[in-house]
Amino acid sequence: MSKFILGGGMTGLAASIASGLPIFEAVNEPGGICSSYYVRPGTKEHLFQLPDDGEAYHFEIGGGHWIFGGDPAILQFIRKLSPVRSYARRSSVYFQQQNLYVPYPIQNNLRFLDKKLTEKALLEISQPRGTFATMKGWLKESFGQTLCDLFFNPFHQLYTAGLYEKIDALS
């Protein structure tokens, strides 16, 4: 029985490099939803490098998917695989009912929330120690019911189309 990796996204590339197994990708360029391409005005051809004159539109295949984190070892590993540009990105979560912006990630910026809500959330945040079968269960175990009700559940209901209730927590 031969083993191999299907898919040259970030996870497939990492798995192939770590395991030494061959990798098969369906398209010409690796990267999955973390990849991007350029299109010159008036054409439909996908270019995987910016033309020398810089005249092209830039598209993110994953709709603006970003690799979060700043671990130097991970960034060094990624830079060995491919040229990378780093961007400082400031993002926030908008809570319409409170007309409130909270910098992302929300669990690191609880000071922007109401004091009682912050205190409640801090009491609930923990290292996952129980058993949980789904991503939704892991989120509740890790961040508590308060942050799940406020942010994680509504976000993941939309972002995963509800699949976070079925996705294996260890996937």
C-alpha positions in Angstrom: 0.0 0.0 0.0 1.6 3.3 -1.1 1.1 6.4 1.0 1.0 10.0 -0.3 -0.4 13.4 0.5 -3.3 14.8 -1.5 -3.3 18.6 -1.8 -0.6 21.2 -1.9 -2.2 23.7 0.5 -0.3 24.8 3.6 -1.2 21.6 5.5 -0.4 19.3 2.7 2.9 21.0 2.0 3.9 20.8 5.7 2.7 17.1 6.0 4.7 16.2 2.9 7.9 17.9 4.1 7.6 16.5 7.6 6.8 12.9 6.4 8.8 12.8 3.2 5.8 11.4 1.4 5.1 12.5 -2.2 2.4 15.2 -2.7 -0.1 15.4 -5.4 -1.8 18.7 -6.3 -4.7 19.2 -8.7 -3.6 22.6 -10.0 -0.3 24.0 -11.3 0.6 26.1 -8.3 0.6 24.9 -4.6 -0.8 26.9 -1.7 -4.5 26.0 -1.7 -6.6 28.8 -0.2 -3.5 30.5 1.0 -2.3 31.2 -2.5 -3.0 34.1 -4.8 -2.7 35.1 -8.4 -2.6 38.2 -10.6 -4.7 39.2 -13.7 -3.7 41.9 -16.1 -6.5 44.3 -16.9 -8.6 43.1 -19.8 -7.4 39.5 -19.6 -8.5 36.3 -17.8 -5.1 34.6 -17.6 -4.0 33.8 -14.0 -0.4 34.8 -13.4 1.4 33.5 -10.3 3.9 36.3 -10.2 3.4 40.0 -10.4 4.4 41.2 -13.9 7.5 43.4 -14.0 5.5 46.5 -14.8 3.2 45.9 -11.8 0.1 46.3 -13.9 -2.2 43.6 -12.6 -5.0 43.0 -10.2 -4.1 40.8 -7.1 -6.6 38.1 -6.1 -6.6 35.9 -3.0 -8.0 32.4 -3.7 -9.4 32.0 -0.2 -11.0 35.4 -0.2 -8.3 37.0 1.7 -7.1 34.1 3.8 -4.2 35.0 6.0 -1.7 32.9 7.9 -1.8 34.2 11.4 1.0 34.1 13.9 4.5 35.3 14.2 6.4 32.3 15.4 9.9 32.9 14.0 10.5 29.2 13.4 7.2 28.8 11.4 7.9 32.0 9.4 11.5 30.8 8.7 10.1 27.4 7.5 7.6 29.1 5.2 10.3 31.4 3.8 12.4 28.4 2.9 9.5 27.1 0.8 8.5 30.2 -1.0 9.0 34.0 -1.1 6.8 35.6 1.4 5.7 39.1 2.1 4.6 39.9 5.7 2.0 42.5 6.5 1.1 44.0 9.8 -2.7 43.6 9.9 -5.0 45.3 12.4 -8.4 43.7 12.6 -11.3 43.9 15.0 -14.7 42.4 15.7 -17.7 44.7 15.5 -20.6 44.1 17.9 -23.5 45.9 16.3 -25.8 45.9 19.3 -23.2 47.6 21.5 -21.8 49.7 18.6 -18.4 48.4 19.7 -15.2 47.4 18.0 -12.9 45.0 19.8 -9.5 44.3 18.4 -8.9 40.7 17.3 -8.3 38.2 18.7 -11.1 39.0 21.1 -9.8 36.8 23.9 -6.7 38.9 24.1 -8.6 42.2 24.2 -11.3 41.6 26.8 -10.6 45.0 28.3 -12.7 46.6 25.6 -15.8 44.7 26.8 -18.1 45.6 29.6 -16.4 45.0 33.0 -18.9 42.3 34.2 -18.7 40.5 30.8 -14.9 40.6 31.0 -14.9 39.2 34.5 -17.3 36.4 33.5 -15.3 35.5 30.4 -12.0 35.4 32.3 -13.5 32.9 34.8 -14.5 30.6 32.0 -11.4 30.7 29.8 -9.3 27.6 30.5 -6.9 25.1 29.0 -9.0 22.4 27.4 -9.0 19.5 29.8 -12.3 17.7 29.1 -13.3 15.5 26.2 -14.9 17.1 23.3 -15.7 15.6 19.9 -16.3 18.8 17.8 -14.7 22.1 17.1 -17.8 23.7 18.9 -17.0 21.7 22.0 -13.4 22.6 21.9 -14.3 26.3 21.6 -16.6 26.1 24.6 -14.0 24.2 26.7 -11.3 26.7 25.7 -13.0 30.0 25.8 -16.2 29.4 27.8 -19.9 29.9 27.2 -19.8 33.7 27.4 -17.3 34.3 24.6 -18.9 31.5 22.6 -22.3 33.1 22.9 -20.9 36.6 22.2 -18.5 35.8 19.3 -17.3 32.3 18.5 -20.6 30.6 17.9 -22.2 33.3 15.6 -18.9 33.6 13.7 -18.3 29.9 13.1 -22.0 29.3 12.3 -21.5 31.6 9.4 -17.8 30.9 8.6 -18.2 27.1 8.5 -21.9 27.1 7.5 -22.6 25.3 10.8 -20.0 22.6 10.2 -18.1 23.5 13.3 -20.8 21.6 15.1 -19.6 18.4 13.2 -15.9 19.1 12.5 -13.7 16.8 14.6 -11.9 18.9 17.2 -8.6 17.5 16.3 -8.8 18.1 12.6 
